[in-house]
Amino acid sequence: MNNLQAPLAAANNNRSFGLDVCRTLACLLVVFGHMLGHSTPHPALAGLAFLATFGVDLFFCLSGFLIGRILLKEAAHWREQKIRGLTEFWYRRWMRTLPLYFFFFFVSLRFDWAGATTFVQQFHYLVFAQNFAWNMTDFYRLSWSLAVEEWFYYTFPLVMLLMIGLGTGVKRAAMIVIVLFMVVPFLARIGLPIQSARYDDARYIVLYRLDAIGFGVLVAYVYTWYRPAFERLARFWYVPLTFAAALIVLTRQGLPWTLGSKFEQSLFFTCSAIFFAALIPAFFSLRASGWSLLNRFVKYTSLISYSIYLGHIFAFILVINILNRYGLHEVVYNNPWLAYPIFIACVYGLAHLTYTFVEKPFLKLRDINGFSMSGFLKGLQRFNAGK
């Protein structure tokens, strides 16, 4: 089994190819968007760098759909399991996301694009306090989206468990919490100050962006309890695609920050989340193509997409440093036809390494039969009792 087949064999055989396409598209939009900030691409091509923004938006909606399906299924047992169901959910999500996040956090302390820094200055990143309701610094900038994800993982199921504990049924509790996660960020964007006209200033703040994941959970809600409506969304995919394309064009023209009011700016975020979330059923309905090489590329990229996302900036830094060290910067870096293939090869190479040696071991540990958060806590209690 070669290096490409090995991680593919470890992947879940029940993965949805269409959702793999969605994840691959979202990931590569971010990578290519950031890559276009390097070298000397044609102005028309360089002008597409803003698409990285929508790659993250698409991923938020996809994440909401995937996690929403898990939550809605598991929450049915939370009345009997009480806290155990919640801690098991947190355990699985944190074993999936935190090891690689912490790995690149420590790498960033020395090799961040903004320069070296110290743990004492940046320790708040360990608890995702870098951008909850305020602007973050340029250190470990990519972590802004992980902070949005982690705060969602923490707060959404916690509020849902509270609703269930108060006697609300799972279906109704889910809808109440979904509405909260759609409305509160909208109101926060209106009520809290946005200091600058730059698009980035608002899109990096956790409290402003939780609704993008919330709309993804809404699609999971429709999938779970209103399957015919979900299938109709898949059939009429061209409607949300048209609106999403219109939003992309408007963004290219300077919206939403040329709009006159915070309400209109906030509505722009909401519309983006709605239209991209509405595309998820279409992606879900996709089946593998007749091109095996393309299918393998999509599945492999999707499999290591988390490593690609967190590691691609460091891959760029590595390439640039090597070019500078060997006096090739002027020859290679300034020629996008040479620089970009090298960038992409390094991105995939680094992602393969971090997936293999950081992500995968923790995923195996997480999935060991009988090894769980509840088991760990019980073992810890027995250990303390034996002292």
Secondary structure, DSSP 4 states (H G I P E B T S, - for coil): --TTHHHHHHS-TT--HHHHHHHHHHHHHHHHHHHTTSS---HHHHTTTTHHHHHHHHHHHHHHHHHHHHHHHHGGGHHHHTHHHHHHHHHHHHHHHHHHHHHHHHHHHHH-TT----HHHHGGGGGT-SSSSS---STTTTHHHHHHHHHHHHHHHHHHHHHHHTT--HHHHHHHHHHHHHHHHHHHHHHS----S-HHHHHT-HHHHHHHHHHHHHHHHHHHH-HHHHHHHHHTTHHHHHHHHHHHHHHHTTTTTTSSSHHHHHHHHHHHHHHHHTTHHHHHH----S-HHHHHHHHHHHHTHHHHHHHHHHHHHHHHHHHHHTT-IIIIIT-HHHHHHHHHHHHHHHHHHHIIIIIHHHHHHHHSTT--HHHHHHHHHHHHHT-
